[in-house]
């Protein structure tokens, strides 16, 4: 049990004294970067899915890439 207490004490000491926490401004700017990157990546995936989803068989509905793969099997 003493090793567990020592581990907890060392962890708290590390988190309080040795970890460099971001400022509020840094946190906000990094959050904006992540949100914008997520939107760009999701739009890219949507465009790819839409492009591959237009297939020329008897069904005229859009299926997307997953619909195309499921239709193959």
C-alpha positions as a printed Julia matrix, in Angstrom:
73×3 Matrix{Float64}:
   0.0    0.0     0.0
   2.91   2.35    0.65
   4.09   1.97   -2.97
   0.64   2.97   -4.16
   0.67   6.1    -1.98
   4.15   6.94   -3.22
   2.97   6.52   -6.82
   0.0    8.84   -6.22
   2.17  11.45   -4.5
   4.73  11.37   -7.32
   1.98  11.64   -9.91
   0.41  14.65   -8.21
   3.83  16.29   -7.84
   4.58  15.7   -11.53
   1.23  17.09  -12.67
   1.45  20.18  -10.45
   5.11  21.15  -10.75
   6.58  19.65  -13.93
   3.78  19.67  -16.51
   3.48  22.78  -18.65
  -0.23  23.5   -19.03
  -1.44  25.6   -21.98
  -2.83  29.04  -21.4
  -6.48  29.76  -22.12
  -5.57  31.55  -25.38
  -3.41  28.63  -26.53
  -6.21  26.21  -25.72
  -8.72  28.26  -27.69
  -6.49  28.6   -30.75
  -5.64  24.89  -30.75
  -9.32  24.02  -30.43
 -10.13  26.19  -33.44
  -7.39  24.47  -35.44
  -8.77  21.03  -34.56
 -12.35  22.02  -35.43
 -11.34  23.53  -38.79
  -9.17  20.52  -39.66
 -12.02  18.15  -38.73
 -14.45  20.05  -40.96
 -12.01  20.05  -43.89
 -11.31  16.32  -43.54
 -15.02  15.47  -43.23
 -15.82  17.54  -46.34
 -13.02  15.78  -48.24
 -14.41  12.38  -47.22
 -17.94  13.46  -48.19
 -16.77  14.61  -51.63
 -14.94  11.32  -52.17
 -17.96   9.32  -51.02
 -20.28  11.33  -53.23
 -17.97  10.95  -56.23
 -17.61   7.2   -55.84
 -21.32   6.88  -55.04
 -22.42   7.87  -58.55
 -22.52   4.52  -60.32
 -24.15   3.64  -63.6
 -26.31   0.61  -62.99
 -30.08   0.19  -63.12
 -30.59   1.82  -59.73
 -30.57   5.58  -60.15
 -30.22   6.37  -56.45
 -26.98   7.48  -54.9
 -25.42   4.78  -52.75
 -22.05   6.12  -51.69
 -18.91   4.06  -51.42
 -20.28   1.83  -48.69
 -23.38   1.13  -50.75
 -21.17   0.25  -53.68
 -19.07  -2.12  -51.58
 -22.14  -3.74  -50.02
 -23.7   -4.16  -53.46
 -20.59  -6.01  -54.67
 -20.87  -8.67  -51.98
